[in-house]
Amino acid sequence: SGQLGLQDPATPIMEGIINFHNHLMVFLVAIGGFVGWLLFIVLTRFNKNKNILADKFTHATTLEIVWTIIPAIILLVIAVPSFALLYSVEDNADPSLTLKVVGHQWYWTYEYSDYVSEDSEAVVFDSYMIPEEDLSFGTFRLLEVDNRVILPEQTHVRVLVSAADVLHSWAVPAFGIKVDAIPGRLSQASVYVKRMGVFYGQCSEICGVNHGFMPIVVRVVNREDYVSWIASKLDS
């Protein structure tokens, strides 16, 4: 179904982004309405048919003071919550696990380096988009992948993002996360998902002809199911 607003938040960061968006919209609507009303007044009351001779004045000190102070106050009211949100976005809590993400033309590679099998190998797999002709009933076209990322709910996860060839960007809107994948550079983000579910994202940096065909799917499960999934990966 179609959607006009932002996706339902799954992390505290996305909740903060949506709350700040709603806070900002109050000022945008009020300022837009005021400017529109002012333009209407000017066009109807001060056109050349009603004012053949224009008034001659160069300064209105009181008015200039008002239209300087009021916007400054509005900017302060907007800035304070934006700084708080920015601080929380950059705050990286002590992670319980680390997910490494590497972008390729045109697929993603994921590595769970916290866990090692008896052969001293970490859990690593590639994630490709499922072609439209291979989709099963009820799955999303251009969004479903063959290997989903599995994460536990209510757990601090560190996401390390890089690229093997060109610029990519790992983005999941419901998480409020968008991290550029840059060759030779390791970017970091923190994720704390509050609820179980399946969440979709896409590469958000133009990376070539198949840029639109490297989606991201994250399935968030309870911790018991996550442990079982990791154990099955280590045994395979």
N, C-alpha and C positions, 0 to 999 in steps of 0.2 A: 504494500500500500504506500501511497505517497506521504511525504512528511515535509512540513514547512519549517518546523523548529529544529533545535539541536537534539541529538540522540539522548536517550535516557542515560544519566550518568551511572558509572559503575565504580568510580573511585572518588575519594575526597577531593582530589585536584579538579576533576571534571565538575563536581558539585560546586566548587568555588568559582570555576569559570562561568557556569550558568548563572549563579547568583550575581556575579559581577556584571554579566551581560544584562540581566534584568535591571540591576541598579543603574547601569549606564543608559538603558533605553528610556528611563524616566526623564533624564535630562535631555536626551535627543528629541523626544516627542515634544517636551515643553519648549525647548529652544526653537525647534522647527516650526511649531505652531505660532510662537511669538513673532518670529521673523516673517512668516507668511501673513499674519495679521497686519504687521507693520507695513509690508509691501502693499497690501490691499488698501490700507488707509492712505498711503502716499499716492497711489495711482488714482484713487477716487476723489480725494480732497485737494490735491495739489497739482492737478493737471493744468494745462495752459488755458482750458476753457473757463476754469473757475478762478485762476490766478493769472491774469493777463500780465500784471507787473510783478516780477519776482522780488521778494524781500531781499535786502542787501545786509548781510551780517557775516562775520568771519569767525566768531568764537561763541561757544556756549559752555563756559567753564564747568558749571554744575553738571550738565549732561555728560561732558567728557570724563569727569570724576566718577560718575555713576557707572558709565559703560566700561570703565577700567576696573573698578573695584568688584563689581558683581561677577564678571567673568573670572577674575582671579579667585574669588571665593568658590565658584563652581568648580574650577580646576583643582582646588585643594580638596574639595569633597570627593571628587573623582579619584584623585591621586592616592589618598590614604588607603582605601581598600585595594587599589591596584598594586601598591607596593607590598601590602600584606600577602596578596595572592602570588606575586612574583617570588617573594621569599619562600613561600610554601612549595612552589614548583621546584625551586632550586635546592630545597632541603632534602638531602639524601639520608634516610634513616638507615640504621645498621641492618643490612639485608640478611634474610634467612637462606636465600638461594640466588644464584646468578644465572641469567639467560643470556647467551651470546648470540647475536644476530649478524649475519653477513649477507649483504645484498649482492646478487649476481645478475648478469643479463641472461635470462630474466626469470629468476626464481630466488627464494630465500633459503639460507642454510642456518639451522639452529643447533646450538650446542649447550648441553647441561654439564658444565665442567665440574660441578660439585660432586658428581657421582662417577665412580670408576668401577668397571667390571673386573673380574678376576684376571682378565688379559690386559689390565691397565689401560682400557679404552673408555673414553667418555661417551655419553649418549649424544650422538650426532646424526642428523637426518636433513634431507632436502625437502622443500615444500614447493610443489608446482601447482599451478591452476589446473583444475579438471576441465578438459574440453567440453563444449556444450553437448556434443553427441554422446558423451559418457556420463552425463549427470543423471543421478537418480531422482525419483519424484520427490518434490518438496525442497530441493536444494536450490541455492541461488546462482543464477547465471553470472559468470565472470567474477564470482566471489568465493566459490568453494575450492578447496585444495585437497590434495591427496594425503598430506600429513599435517594435521593441526598441531598448533602449540598447546600444550597442556600445562596449566598453572593451578596452584592451590588457592582457594579463597582465603581472605583475611590473613595474608602473608606478605611481608615486605620483600619485594623482588627487585633485584638490580638488573637492569637491562643494558648490556654493552653492545653498541651498534657500530659496524664498520662495513666497508664494501671491498670487493675483490677486483673491480674493474673501473666503473664510472660512478658518478654520484647517484645515490638512491635516497629514499627517506622512509623510515618505518613509522607508520602512523595508524593509530586505532582511536577513532573519535570518541567512543564511549569511555575510554580511559583518560582522555585529555592529554594524549601523548603523541608527539611528532618529533622524531629524532633523525637528523640527517645522517646518512651513511656515507662516509667520506673515505676514499682509498688512502691507506697509510695513517689514518687517524681513528682513535677509539673514543666514541662519544658515550656518555652515560646518562641514564635516567632511572628514576625510581617509580615503582608501581605497587599500589596496594589495592587489590580488587575486593570489594565488599560483598559481592554476591556471585553465586554460580550462574553460568550461562555461556552462550556462544557469542563471541564478539568479532566483528569484521572490520578490516581496514584495507588500505591499498598503498602501494608505493606513491609517495607524494612529491617526487622530484623527477622531472622528465629525464629518462635514462636511455632512450632509444626507441626503436620501432615497436617493441612489445612492452612499452612502459605501462600500458593499461591492462596488462595481462599477468601481473604478478601480485595477486591479492594476499592478504594476511588474515588468518583465522585463528583466534585464541579461544580455547575452551577452558573455562574455569570450573574446577570440580572441588569437592571437599578434600580434606587432607588425606583421609584414608584411601580414597580412590586415586589420589595423586601418587601416594607411596606405592600402591599396587601397580600403577602404570610405569613408574620408574623401575620397579623390580622386574617387570616383564621386559622392558627395554634392555636392562642389563643382562638378563638371561638369554636374550635372543642373539 
